[in-house]
Each structure stands twice: as structure tokens, then as C-alpha cells.
Amino acid sequence: MTKACEKKSQKKRVKKSLSLIERKSSFAPVERGLTEEEAVSEASRCLGVRECESCDLCSLFCPDLCITRHEETAEILIDLEYCKGCGICAAVCPKGAIKMVLEEGA
């Protein structure tokens, strides 16, 4: 079995907003915007490239049923003994977390 990707979670940022007293005393925006550093961090969290989101599309579309999820770690496992290399899993992965590569000596 080969680990294809693992479930990773990133912390969401806590929204900054005005207190109730400040809201009653002014017409200032209730929610405060992001600093540049927070915006970059939030964008990388939302638009993370090549990170598995555990959608399980790869295992649903696998014609050989060789893609499973480890029950304890939630990692995607690919049984290379049964995989015929059709590439459907890589094609349906919305994040591009699965790559097809040519095996050496094959």
C-alpha cells in the first residue's frame, strides 16, 4: 500500500468585529478587514494547491477498487499491486493531489 495523501486541517481565522457597545455608538463597519499577512494566510488556506480535501472521489471512481482510506489516520492508500494505472483517480481529483508518474524499470 502506498500513501497518496493525508487529511490535513488548517485553522480558520477568527473574525474580528466591533463590540456591542461600539456598534451602538457609531456607524463603523461591524467586521474589520484583514491585514495583508492575514489575507495571504487565508488565501493559502482556501486555495491550497495539491492538498487532499478527503472528498473520496478517487476511491469512488477507481474501477479496480484499489484506493481506500486508513480508518485511524484518514490517509488515502493505493494498493499498487491491483492498480492498473488507468489515471481516473488523478483525473477526478479536484485538488490534483494524485499524480501519475512513469515507474522506473517498467
VEXLO-43371 format. One record per atom (N, C-alpha, C, O, CB): residue number from 1; atom name; residue in three letters; x, y, z; chain. Coordinates in steps of 0.1 Angstrom, whole numbers, plus 2048, in hexadecimal, padded with zeros to 3 digits. Last residue first. Glycine has a CB too. Layout:
BEGIN
ATOM  seq  atom  type    x    y    z  mol
ATOM  NUM    CA   Ala    X    Y    Z    A
...
end
This chain:
BEGIN
ATOM  seq  atom  type    x    y    z  mol
ATOM  106     N   Ala  863  7FF  762    A
ATOM  106    CA   Ala  857  7F8  75E    A
ATOM  106     C   Ala  856  7F6  74F    A
ATOM  106     O   Ala  84C  7F1  74A    A
ATOM  106    CB   Ala  84B  800  763    A
ATOM  105     N   Gly  878  80D  76D    A
ATOM  105    CA   Gly  87A  7FF  76A    A
ATOM  105     C   Gly  86E  7F8  766    A
ATOM  105     O   Gly  86E  7EB  765    A
ATOM  105    CB   Gly  880  7F8  776    A
ATOM  104     N   Glu  864  824  780    A
ATOM  104    CA   Glu  872  820  77B    A
ATOM  104     C   Glu  873  811  778    A
ATOM  104     O   Glu  86F  80A  781    A
ATOM  104    CB   Glu  87D  825  785    A
ATOM  103     N   Glu  844  82D  775    A
ATOM  103    CA   Glu  84C  826  77E    A
ATOM  103     C   Glu  85A  823  778    A
ATOM  103     O   Glu  85B  821  76C    A
ATOM  103    CB   Glu  846  819  782    A
ATOM  102     N   Leu  838  84E  76F    A
ATOM  102    CA   Leu  83D  841  769    A
ATOM  102     C   Leu  846  83A  773    A
ATOM  102     O   Leu  84F  841  778    A
ATOM  102    CB   Leu  844  845  75C    A
ATOM  101     N   Val  81D  85A  783    A
ATOM  101    CA   Val  82B  85B  77F    A
ATOM  101     C   Val  82F  84D  779    A
ATOM  101     O   Val  829  843  77D    A
ATOM  101    CB   Val  834  85F  78A    A
ATOM  100     N   Met  801  86E  78B    A
ATOM  100    CA   Met  805  861  784    A
ATOM  100     C   Met  814  863  77F    A
ATOM  100     O   Met  817  86D  778    A
ATOM  100    CB   Met  7FC  85E  777    A
ATOM   99     N   Lys  7F7  87A  7AA    A
ATOM   99    CA   Lys  7FF  87C  79D    A
ATOM   99     C   Lys  802  86F  798    A
ATOM   99     O   Lys  805  865  79F    A
ATOM   99    CB   Lys  80C  884  7A0    A
ATOM   98     N   Ile  7DF  889  7BE    A
ATOM   98    CA   Ile  7E5  87C  7B9    A
ATOM   98     C   Ile  7EB  87F  7AB    A
ATOM   98     O   Ile  7E5  884  7A3    A
ATOM   98    CB   Ile  7D9  871  7B8    A
ATOM   97     N   Ala  7D7  8A2  7C3    A
ATOM   97    CA   Ala  7DF  89C  7CD    A
ATOM   97     C   Ala  7E5  88F  7C8    A
ATOM   97     O   Ala  7EF  88A  7CE    A
ATOM   97    CB   Ala  7D7  89A  7DA    A
ATOM   96     N   Gly  7C6  8B3  7B5    A
ATOM   96    CA   Gly  7D2  8AF  7AE    A
ATOM   96     C   Gly  7DC  8A8  7B8    A
ATOM   96     O   Gly  7E8  8A8  7B6    A
ATOM   96    CB   Gly  7D9  8BA  7A7    A
ATOM   95     N   Lys  7AE  8BB  7BF    A
ATOM   95    CA   Lys  7BA  8C2  7C4    A
ATOM   95     C   Lys  7C7  8BE  7BD    A
ATOM   95     O   Lys  7D1  8C4  7BF    A
ATOM   95    CB   Lys  7BB  8C0  7D3    A
ATOM   94     N   Pro  79B  8A9  7B5    A
ATOM   94    CA   Pro  79A  8B8  7B2    A
ATOM   94     C   Pro  7A6  8C0  7B7    A
ATOM   94     O   Pro  7A7  8CB  7B2    A
ATOM   94    CB   Pro  78E  8BD  7BA    A
ATOM   93     N   Cys  7A1  88C  7A3    A
ATOM   93    CA   Cys  7A5  893  7AF    A
ATOM   93     C   Cys  7A4  8A2  7AD    A
ATOM   93     O   Cys  7AB  8A8  7A5    A
ATOM   93    CB   Cys  7B3  88F  7B4    A
ATOM   92     N   Val  79C  880  78B    A
ATOM   92    CA   Val  791  885  792    A
ATOM   92     C   Val  794  88D  79F    A
ATOM   92     O   Val  78C  893  7A5    A
ATOM   92    CB   Val  788  87A  796    A
ATOM   91     N   Ala  7B6  879  782    A
ATOM   91    CA   Ala  7AE  882  779    A
ATOM   91     C   Ala  7A2  888  781    A
ATOM   91     O   Ala  79E  893  77F    A
ATOM   91    CB   Ala  7A8  87A  76D    A
ATOM   90     N   Ala  7BF  867  795    A
ATOM   90    CA   Ala  7C6  874  793    A
ATOM   90     C   Ala  7BE  87E  78B    A
ATOM   90     O   Ala  7BE  88A  78E    A
ATOM   90    CB   Ala  7D4  872  78C    A
ATOM   89     N   Cys  7AD  852  790    A
ATOM   89    CA   Cys  7AE  859  79E    A
ATOM   89     C   Cys  7B5  867  79C    A
ATOM   89     O   Cys  7B0  870  7A2    A
ATOM   89    CB   Cys  7B6  850  7A7    A
ATOM   88     N   Ile  7B3  84A  776    A
ATOM   88    CA   Ile  7A6  851  779    A
ATOM   88     C   Ile  7A6  858  786    A
ATOM   88     O   Ile  7A1  863  787    A
ATOM   88    CB   Ile  79B  846  77A    A
ATOM   87     N   Gly  7CA  83D  770    A
ATOM   87    CA   Gly  7CB  84B  772    A
ATOM   87     C   Gly  7BE  852  775    A
ATOM   87     O   Gly  7BD  85E  775    A
ATOM   87    CB   Gly  7D1  851  766    A
ATOM   86     N   Cys  7D0  822  76D    A
ATOM   86    CA   Cys  7C7  828  763    A
ATOM   86     C   Cys  7C7  837  764    A
ATOM   86     O   Cys  7C4  83E  75A    A
ATOM   86    CB   Cys  7B9  823  765    A
ATOM   85     N   Gly  7E0  80F  77A    A
ATOM   85    CA   Gly  7E6  81C  775    A
ATOM   85     C   Gly  7DD  823  76B    A
ATOM   85     O   Gly  7E2  829  762    A
ATOM   85    CB   Gly  7F3  819  76F    A
ATOM   84     N   Lys  7D7  7F9  788    A
ATOM   84    CA   Lys  7DB  7F7  77A    A
ATOM   84     C   Lys  7E1  804  773    A
ATOM   84     O   Lys  7E5  804  768    A
ATOM   84    CB   Lys  7D0  7F1  771    A
ATOM   83     N   Cys  7DC  7EE  7A8    A
ATOM   83    CA   Cys  7DA  7FA  7A0    A
ATOM   83     C   Cys  7DF  7F7  792    A
ATOM   83     O   Cys  7EB  7F3  790    A
ATOM   83    CB   Cys  7E1  806  7A6    A
ATOM   82     N   Tyr  7E4  7D9  7B7    A
ATOM   82    CA   Tyr  7D8  7D7  7B0    A
ATOM   82     C   Tyr  7D5  7E3  7A6    A
ATOM   82     O   Tyr  7CD  7E2  79D    A
ATOM   82    CB   Tyr  7CC  7D6  7B9    A
ATOM   81     N   Glu  7FC  7E1  7C2    A
ATOM   81    CA   Glu  7FB  7D3  7BD    A
ATOM   81     C   Glu  7EF  7D1  7B4    A
ATOM   81     O   Glu  7EF  7CA  7AB    A
ATOM   81    CB   Glu  7FB  7C9  7C8    A
ATOM   80     N   Leu  7F8  7F9  7CE    A
ATOM   80    CA   Leu  7FE  7F9  7C1    A
ATOM   80     C   Leu  7FE  7EB  7BB    A
ATOM   80     O   Leu  801  7EA  7AF    A
ATOM   80    CB   Leu  80C  7FE  7C2    A
ATOM   79     N   Asp  7DF  806  7DF    A
ATOM   79    CA   Asp  7E5  7F9  7DE    A
ATOM   79     C   Asp  7EB  7F7  7D0    A
ATOM   79     O   Asp  7E3  7F4  7C6    A
ATOM   79    CB   Asp  7DB  7ED  7E1    A
ATOM   78     N   Ile  7E0  824  7EF    A
ATOM   78    CA   Ile  7DE  81E  7E2    A
ATOM   78     C   Ile  7E6  811  7E2    A
ATOM   78     O   Ile  7F2  811  7E4    A
ATOM   78    CB   Ile  7E3  827  7D6    A
ATOM   77     N   Leu  7CF  836  808    A
ATOM   77    CA   Leu  7D9  82C  805    A
ATOM   77     C   Leu  7D5  826  7F7    A
ATOM   77     O   Leu  7CA  823  7F4    A
ATOM   77    CB   Leu  7D8  821  810    A
ATOM   76     N   Ile  7CB  854  818    A
ATOM   76    CA   Ile  7C7  84D  80D    A
ATOM   76     C   Ile  7D3  843  80A    A
ATOM   76     O   Ile  7DE  846  809    A
ATOM   76    CB   Ile  7C5  856  800    A
ATOM   75     N   Glu  7C7  856  83C    A
ATOM   75    CA   Glu  7CF  858  830    A
ATOM   75     C   Glu  7CA  84F  825    A
ATOM   75     O   Glu  7C4  845  827    A
ATOM   75    CB   Glu  7DE  853  833    A
ATOM   74     N   Ala  7BB  855  855    A
ATOM   74    CA   Ala  7B3  85B  84A    A
ATOM   74     C   Ala  7BC  85D  83D    A
ATOM   74     O   Ala  7B8  865  835    A
ATOM   74    CB   Ala  7AD  868  84E    A
ATOM   73     N   Thr  7C5  846  86A    A
ATOM   73    CA   Thr  7CC  853  866    A
ATOM   73     C   Thr  7C5  85A  85B    A
ATOM   73     O   Thr  7C9  866  858    A
ATOM   73    CB   Thr  7DA  84F  861    A
ATOM   72     N   Glu  7B1  832  86E    A
ATOM   72    CA   Glu  7B6  83A  879    A
ATOM   72     C   Glu  7BD  847  874    A
ATOM   72     O   Glu  7BA  851  87B    A
ATOM   72    CB   Glu  7C0  832  881    A
ATOM   71     N   Glu  7AB  826  854    A
ATOM   71    CA   Glu  7A0  82A  85E    A
ATOM   71     C   Glu  7A5  833  869    A
ATOM   71     O   Glu  79E  83C  86D    A
ATOM   71    CB   Glu  79B  81E  864    A
ATOM   70     N   His  7B6  830  835    A
ATOM   70    CA   His  7BA  82B  842    A
ATOM   70     C   His  7B0  82F  84C    A
ATOM   70     O   His  7AE  83B  84E    A
ATOM   70    CB   His  7C9  82E  845    A
ATOM   69     N   Arg  7A4  82B  818    A
ATOM   69    CA   Arg  7A7  835  822    A
ATOM   69     C   Arg  7AB  82D  82F    A
ATOM   69     O   Arg  7A3  825  834    A
ATOM   69    CB   Arg  79C  83F  824    A
ATOM   68     N   Thr  7AD  81F  7F7    A
ATOM   68    CA   Thr  7A6  81E  804    A
ATOM   68     C   Thr  7AB  829  80D    A
ATOM   68     O   Thr  7B5  830  80A    A
ATOM   68    CB   Thr  7A7  810  80A    A
ATOM   67     N   Ile  7AE  813  7D7    A
ATOM   67    CA   Ile  7B0  81F  7DF    A
ATOM   67     C   Ile  7A7  81E  7EB    A
ATOM   67     O   Ile  79B  81D  7EA    A
ATOM   67    CB   Ile  7AD  82C  7D7    A
ATOM   66     N   Cys  7A7  7FE  7C7    A
ATOM   66    CA   Cys  7B4  7FD  7CE    A
ATOM   66     C   Cys  7B7  809  7D6    A
ATOM   66     O   Cys  7C2  80A  7DC    A
ATOM   66    CB   Cys  7BF  7FB  7C4    A
ATOM   65     N   Leu  792  7F9  7B5    A
ATOM   65    CA   Leu  78F  7F9  7C4    A
ATOM   65     C   Leu  79C  7F8  7CC    A
ATOM   65     O   Leu  79C  7F2  7D6    A
ATOM   65    CB   Leu  786  7EF  7C8    A
ATOM   64     N   Asp  794  7FB  79A    A
ATOM   64    CA   Asp  79A  7EF  7A0    A
ATOM   64     C   Asp  799  7EF  7B0    A
ATOM   64     O   Asp  79D  7E5  7B6    A
ATOM   64    CB   Asp  7A9  7EF  79D    A
ATOM   63     N   Pro  789  814  793    A
ATOM   63    CA   Pro  783  807  78E    A
ATOM   63     C   Pro  788  7FB  795    A
ATOM   63     O   Pro  782  7F0  794    A
ATOM   63    CB   Pro  784  806  77F    A
ATOM   62     N   Cys  783  82F  7A8    A
ATOM   62    CA   Cys  78D  825  7A5    A
ATOM   62     C   Cys  787  818  7A0    A
ATOM   62     O   Cys  77F  811  7A8    A
ATOM   62    CB   Cys  796  822  7B1    A
ATOM   61     N   Phe  770  841  7B0    A
ATOM   61    CA   Phe  772  83F  7A2    A
ATOM   61     C   Phe  77C  834  79E    A
ATOM   61     O   Phe  77D  831  792    A
ATOM   61    CB   Phe  776  84C  79B    A
ATOM   60     N   Leu  773  841  7CC    A
ATOM   60    CA   Leu  766  83E  7C6    A
ATOM   60     C   Leu  767  83B  7B7    A
ATOM   60     O   Leu  75F  833  7B2    A
ATOM   60    CB   Leu  75D  84A  7C8    A
ATOM   59     N   Ser  78D  848  7D1    A
ATOM   59    CA   Ser  789  83B  7D4    A
ATOM   59     C   Ser  77C  837  7CE    A
ATOM   59     O   Ser  779  82C  7CB    A
ATOM   59    CB   Ser  788  839  7E3    A
ATOM   58     N   Cys  78C  863  7C7    A
ATOM   58    CA   Cys  796  85A  7C2    A
ATOM   58     C   Cys  791  84B  7C4    A
ATOM   58     O   Cys  792  843  7BB    A
ATOM   58    CB   Cys  7A4  85C  7C7    A
ATOM   57     N   Leu  77A  870  7D8    A
ATOM   57    CA   Leu  776  86D  7CA    A
ATOM   57     C   Leu  77F  863  7C4    A
ATOM   57     O   Leu  77B  85B  7BB    A
ATOM   57    CB   Leu  777  87A  7C2    A
ATOM   56     N   Asp  77F  876  7F3    A
ATOM   56    CA   Asp  77D  868  7EF    A
ATOM   56     C   Asp  779  866  7E1    A
ATOM   56     O   Asp  774  85B  7DD    A
ATOM   56    CB   Asp  773  862  7F8    A
ATOM   55     N   Cys  785  88E  7FE    A
ATOM   55    CA   Cys  778  88D  7F7    A
ATOM   55     C   Cys  775  87F  7F3    A
ATOM   55     O   Cys  769  87C  7F0    A
ATOM   55    CB   Cys  778  897  7EB    A
ATOM   54     N   Ser  79C  898  80C    A
ATOM   54    CA   Ser  794  88C  811    A
ATOM   54     C   Ser  786  88B  80B    A
ATOM   54     O   Ser  77D  888  812    A
ATOM   54    CB   Ser  793  88C  820    A
ATOM   53     N   Glu  7AB  8AA  801    A
ATOM   53    CA   Glu  7A0  8AF  80A    A
ATOM   53     C   Glu  797  8A4  80E    A
ATOM   53     O   Glu  78C  8A6  813    A
ATOM   53    CB   Glu  798  8BA  802    A
ATOM   52     N   Cys  7CE  8AC  7FD    A
ATOM   52    CA   Cys  7C2  8A4  7FD    A
ATOM   52     C   Cys  7B7  8AA  806    A
ATOM   52     O   Cys  7BB  8AD  811    A
ATOM   52    CB   Cys  7C5  895  801    A
ATOM   51     N   Glu  7DE  8C5  7EC    A
ATOM   51    CA   Glu  7DB  8C0  7F9    A
ATOM   51     C   Glu  7CE  8B8  7F8    A
ATOM   51     O   Glu  7C4  8BE  7F3    A
ATOM   51    CB   Glu  7DB  8CB  804    A
ATOM   50     N   Arg  7E5  8D4  7D5    A
ATOM   50    CA   Arg  7EB  8C7  7D7    A
ATOM   50     C   Arg  7E8  8C1  7E5    A
ATOM   50     O   Arg  7F0  8B9  7EA    A
ATOM   50    CB   Arg  7F9  8C7  7D4    A
ATOM   49     N   Val  7E1  8F4  7E3    A
ATOM   49    CA   Val  7E3  8EC  7D7    A
ATOM   49     C   Val  7E9  8DF  7DC    A
ATOM   49     O   Val  7F2  8DE  7E4    A
ATOM   49    CB   Val  7EC  8F3  7CD    A
ATOM   48     N   Gly  7C9  906  7F4    A
ATOM   48    CA   Gly  7D5  8FD  7F5    A
ATOM   48     C   Gly  7D6  8F4  7E9    A
ATOM   48     O   Gly  7CC  8ED  7E6    A
ATOM   48    CB   Gly  7D3  8F5  802    A
ATOM   47     N   Leu  7B8  91B  7F6    A
ATOM   47    CA   Leu  7BC  917  7E9    A
ATOM   47     C   Leu  7C8  90E  7E9    A
ATOM   47     O   Leu  7D0  90E  7E0    A
ATOM   47    CB   Leu  7BF  924  7E1    A
ATOM   46     N   Cys  7B4  91F  812    A
ATOM   46    CA   Cys  7A9  91C  809    A
ATOM   46     C   Cys  7AD  916  7FC    A
ATOM   46     O   Cys  7A6  90E  7F6    A
ATOM   46    CB   Cys  7A1  929  807    A
ATOM   45     N   Arg  7CE  923  81B    A
ATOM   45    CA   Arg  7C6  919  822    A
ATOM   45     C   Arg  7BA  915  818    A
ATOM   45     O   Arg  7B7  909  817    A
ATOM   45    CB   Arg  7C0  91E  82F    A
ATOM   44     N   Ser  7D7  938  80C    A
ATOM   44    CA   Ser  7DE  92B  80B    A
ATOM   44     C   Ser  7D6  920  811    A
ATOM   44     O   Ser  7D7  914  80D    A
ATOM   44    CB   Ser  7EC  92C  811    A
ATOM   43     N   Ala  7C5  94B  815    A
ATOM   43    CA   Ala  7C5  947  807    A
ATOM   43     C   Ala  7CC  93A  805    A
ATOM   43     O   Ala  7C7  931  7FD    A
ATOM   43    CB   Ala  7CB  952  7FE    A
ATOM   42     N   Glu  7CE  94E  82F    A
ATOM   42    CA   Glu  7C0  94A  82C    A
ATOM   42     C   Glu  7BF  945  81E    A
ATOM   42     O   Glu  7B8  93A  81B    A
ATOM   42    CB   Glu  7B6  955  82F    A
ATOM   41     N   Ser  7E7  959  82B    A
ATOM   41    CA   Ser  7E5  94C  833    A
ATOM   41     C   Ser  7D8  946  82F    A
ATOM   41     O   Ser  7D7  93A  82D    A
ATOM   41    CB   Ser  7E7  94F  842    A
ATOM   40     N   Val  7E2  971  81E    A
ATOM   40    CA   Val  7EA  967  817    A
ATOM   40     C   Val  7E8  959  81E    A
ATOM   40     O   Val  7E7  94F  817    A
ATOM   40    CB   Val  7F9  96B  818    A
ATOM   39     N   Ala  7D2  97D  832    A
ATOM   39    CA   Ala  7CD  97B  825    A
ATOM   39     C   Ala  7D4  970  81E    A
ATOM   39     O   Ala  7CE  967  817    A
ATOM   39    CB   Ala  7CC  987  81D    A
ATOM   38     N   Glu  7E5  980  847    A
ATOM   38    CA   Glu  7D9  978  849    A
ATOM   38     C   Glu  7D3  974  83C    A
ATOM   38     O   Glu  7CE  969  83A    A
ATOM   38    CB   Glu  7CF  97F  852    A
ATOM   37     N   Glu  7F7  993  83A    A
ATOM   37    CA   Glu  7FC  985  83F    A
ATOM   37     C   Glu  7F0  97C  841    A
ATOM   37     O   Glu  7F1  970  83D    A
ATOM   37    CB   Glu  804  987  84C    A
ATOM   36     N   Glu  7E6  9A9  837    A
ATOM   36    CA   Glu  7EC  9A2  82B    A
ATOM   36     C   Glu  7F0  994  82F    A
ATOM   36     O   Glu  7EE  98B  827    A
ATOM   36    CB   Glu  7F8  9AB  826    A
ATOM   35     N   Thr  7C9  9A5  84C    A
ATOM   35    CA   Thr  7D6  9AB  849    A
ATOM   35     C   Thr  7DB  9A4  83D    A
ATOM   35     O   Thr  7D6  99A  839    A
ATOM   35    CB   Thr  7DF  9AA  855    A
ATOM   34     N   Leu  7A6  9A8  844    A
ATOM   34    CA   Leu  7B2  9A0  846    A
ATOM   34     C   Leu  7BE  9A8  844    A
ATOM   34     O   Leu  7BF  9B2  83C    A
ATOM   34    CB   Leu  7B2  994  83D    A
ATOM   33     N   Gly  78C  9BB  855    A
ATOM   33    CA   Gly  793  9B5  849    A
ATOM   33     C   Gly  79F  9AD  84E    A
ATOM   33     O   Gly  7A2  9AC  859    A
ATOM   33    CB   Gly  796  9BF  83F    A
ATOM   32     N   Arg  773  9B7  86D    A
ATOM   32    CA   Arg  77F  9BD  869    A
ATOM   32     C   Arg  785  9B5  85D    A
ATOM   32     O   Arg  783  9A9  85D    A
ATOM   32    CB   Arg  789  9BF  874    A
ATOM   31     N   Glu  750  9BB  86E    A
ATOM   31    CA   Glu  75B  9B2  86C    A
ATOM   31     C   Glu  767  9B9  867    A
ATOM   31     O   Glu  766  9C2  85E    A
ATOM   31    CB   Glu  758  9A6  863    A
ATOM   30     N   Val  741  9D3  86F    A
ATOM   30    CA   Val  741  9C9  87A    A
ATOM   30     C   Val  74D  9C0  87A    A
ATOM   30     O   Val  754  9BE  884    A
ATOM   30    CB   Val  734  9C1  87A    A
ATOM   29     N   Pro  74B  9F4  867    A
ATOM   29    CA   Pro  749  9E6  862    A
ATOM   29     C   Pro  74A  9DD  86E    A
ATOM   29     O   Pro  753  9DE  877    A
ATOM   29    CB   Pro  752  9E2  857    A
ATOM   28     N   Ala  73B  A0E  87A    A
ATOM   28    CA   Ala  747  A08  875    A
ATOM   28     C   Ala  744  9F9  871    A
ATOM   28     O   Ala  73B  9F3  876    A
ATOM   28    CB   Ala  753  A07  87F    A
ATOM   27     N   Phe  729  A1E  886    A
ATOM   27    CA   Phe  725  A18  87A    A
ATOM   27     C   Phe  731  A11  873    A
ATOM   27     O   Phe  731  A0F  867    A
ATOM   27    CB   Phe  71E  A22  870    A
ATOM   26     N   Ser  727  A1C  8AA    A
ATOM   26    CA   Ser  72C  A21  89D    A
ATOM   26     C   Ser  726  A19  892    A
ATOM   26     O   Ser  720  A0F  893    A
ATOM   26    CB   Ser  73B  A21  89D    A
ATOM   25     N   Ser  71D  A10  8C1    A
ATOM   25    CA   Ser  721  A1E  8C2    A
ATOM   25     C   Ser  726  A24  8B5    A
ATOM   25     O   Ser  729  A30  8B4    A
ATOM   25    CB   Ser  72C  A20  8CC    A
ATOM   24     N   Lys  717  9F6  8BD    A
ATOM   24    CA   Lys  70C  9FF  8C0    A
ATOM   24     C   Lys  710  A0E  8BF    A
ATOM   24     O   Lys  707  A16  8BD    A
ATOM   24    CB   Lys  707  9FC  8CE    A
ATOM   23     N   Arg  731  9EB  8B9    A
ATOM   23    CA   Arg  727  9EB  8AE    A
ATOM   23     C   Arg  71B  9F5  8B0    A
ATOM   23     O   Arg  716  9FB  8A7    A
ATOM   23    CB   Arg  721  9DD  8AD    A
ATOM   22     N   Glu  73D  9EE  8D1    A
ATOM   22    CA   Glu  742  9F6  8C6    A
ATOM   22     C   Glu  738  9F6  8BB    A
ATOM   22     O   Glu  737  A00  8B3    A
ATOM   22    CB   Glu  74F  9F0  8C1    A
ATOM   21     N   Ile  72E  9DC  8E0    A
ATOM   21    CA   Ile  72E  9EA  8E4    A
ATOM   21     C   Ile  732  9F3  8D8    A
ATOM   21     O   Ile  72C  9FD  8D5    A
ATOM   21    CB   Ile  737  9EC  8F0    A
ATOM   20     N   Leu  734  9C4  8D3    A
ATOM   20    CA   Leu  726  9C9  8D3    A
ATOM   20     C   Leu  726  9D7  8D6    A
ATOM   20     O   Leu  71E  9DF  8D1    A
ATOM   20    CB   Leu  71E  9C1  8DC    A
ATOM   19     N   Ser  753  9C7  8C1    A
ATOM   19    CA   Ser  74B  9C3  8CD    A
ATOM   19     C   Ser  73D  9C9  8CB    A
ATOM   19     O   Ser  73B  9D2  8C3    A
ATOM   19    CB   Ser  752  9C7  8DA    A
ATOM   18     N   Leu  75B  9BE  89F    A
ATOM   18    CA   Leu  759  9C8  8AA    A
ATOM   18     C   Leu  751  9C2  8B5    A
ATOM   18     O   Leu  749  9B9  8B3    A
ATOM   18    CB   Leu  752  9D5  8A4    A
ATOM   17     N   Ser  76F  9A1  897    A
ATOM   17    CA   Ser  764  9AA  895    A
ATOM   17     C   Ser  763  9B4  8A1    A
ATOM   17     O   Ser  76A  9B2  8AB    A
ATOM   17    CB   Ser  757  9A2  894    A
ATOM   16     N   Lys  781  98A  885    A
ATOM   16    CA   Lys  782  995  88E    A
ATOM   16     C   Lys  776  99E  88C    A
ATOM   16     O   Lys  773  9A1  881    A
ATOM   16    CB   Lys  790  99D  88D    A
ATOM   15     N   Lys  77F  967  883    A
ATOM   15    CA   Lys  77B  974  87E    A
ATOM   15     C   Lys  77C  97E  889    A
ATOM   15     O   Lys  777  97C  894    A
ATOM   15    CB   Lys  76D  973  878    A
ATOM   14     N   Val  79A  952  884    A
ATOM   14    CA   Val  78F  957  88C    A
ATOM   14     C   Val  78C  965  886    A
ATOM   14     O   Val  795  96D  885    A
ATOM   14    CB   Val  793  957  89B    A
ATOM   13     N   Arg  7A2  93C  869    A
ATOM   13    CA   Arg  7A5  948  871    A
ATOM   13     C   Arg  798  94C  878    A
ATOM   13     O   Arg  78D  94A  873    A
ATOM   13    CB   Arg  7AA  953  867    A
ATOM   12     N   Lys  7A5  919  86C    A
ATOM   12    CA   Lys  79E  924  866    A
ATOM   12     C   Lys  7A2  930  86F    A
ATOM   12     O   Lys  7A3  92F  87B    A
ATOM   12    CB   Lys  78F  922  865    A
ATOM   11     N   Lys  7C1  903  86A    A
ATOM   11    CA   Lys  7B8  90B  872    A
ATOM   11     C   Lys  7B2  917  86A    A
ATOM   11     O   Lys  7B9  91D  862    A
ATOM   11    CB   Lys  7C0  911  87E    A
ATOM   10     N   Gln  7BF  8E7  855    A
ATOM   10    CA   Gln  7C6  8F3  858    A
ATOM   10     C   Gln  7BC  8FB  860    A
ATOM   10     O   Gln  7B0  8FB  85E    A
ATOM   10    CB   Gln  7CB  8FB  84B    A
ATOM    9     N   Ser  7C5  8C4  853    A
ATOM    9    CA   Ser  7BC  8CF  855    A
ATOM    9     C   Ser  7C4  8DB  859    A
ATOM    9     O   Ser  7CE  8DA  860    A
ATOM    9    CB   Ser  7B2  8CC  860    A
ATOM    8     N   Lys  7C9  8A9  83D    A
ATOM    8    CA   Lys  7CF  8B3  845    A
ATOM    8     C   Lys  7C5  8BE  847    A
ATOM    8     O   Lys  7BE  8C2  83E    A
ATOM    8    CB   Lys  7DC  8B9  83E    A
ATOM    7     N   Lys  7CB  888  835    A
ATOM    7    CA   Lys  7C2  892  838    A
ATOM    7     C   Lys  7C9  89C  842    A
ATOM    7     O   Lys  7CE  899  84C    A
ATOM    7    CB   Lys  7B5  88C  83F    A
ATOM    6     N   Glu  7E2  87F  81C    A
ATOM    6    CA   Glu  7DD  87E  829    A
ATOM    6     C   Glu  7D4  88A  82C    A
ATOM    6     O   Glu  7D6  894  826    A
ATOM    6    CB   Glu  7E8  87D  833    A
ATOM    5     N   Cys  7E9  86A  7FF    A
ATOM    5    CA   Cys  7E7  877  806    A
ATOM    5     C   Cys  7E1  875  813    A
ATOM    5     O   Cys  7DC  86A  816    A
ATOM    5    CB   Cys  7DF  881  7FD    A
ATOM    4     N   Ala  7F4  851  7FA    A
ATOM    4    CA   Ala  7F2  85A  7F0    A
ATOM    4     C   Ala  7F1  868  7F5    A
ATOM    4     O   Ala  7F7  872  7F0    A
ATOM    4    CB   Ala  7E6  857  7E7    A
ATOM    3     N   Lys  809  837  805    A
ATOM    3    CA   Lys  801  843  809    A
ATOM    3     C   Lys  800  84D  7FE    A
ATOM    3     O   Lys  80A  851  7F8    A
ATOM    3    CB   Lys  808  849  816    A
ATOM    2     N   Thr  805  816  7F9    A
ATOM    2    CA   Thr  80C  823  7F8    A
ATOM    2     C   Thr  803  82E  7FC    A
ATOM    2     O   Thr  7F7  82F  7F9    A
ATOM    2    CB   Thr  811  825  7E9    A
ATOM    1     N   Met  808  7F4  800    A
ATOM    1    CA   Met  800  800  800    A
ATOM    1     C   Met  809  80C  800    A
ATOM    1     O   Met  813  80D  807    A
ATOM    1    CB   Met  7F6  800  80C    A
end
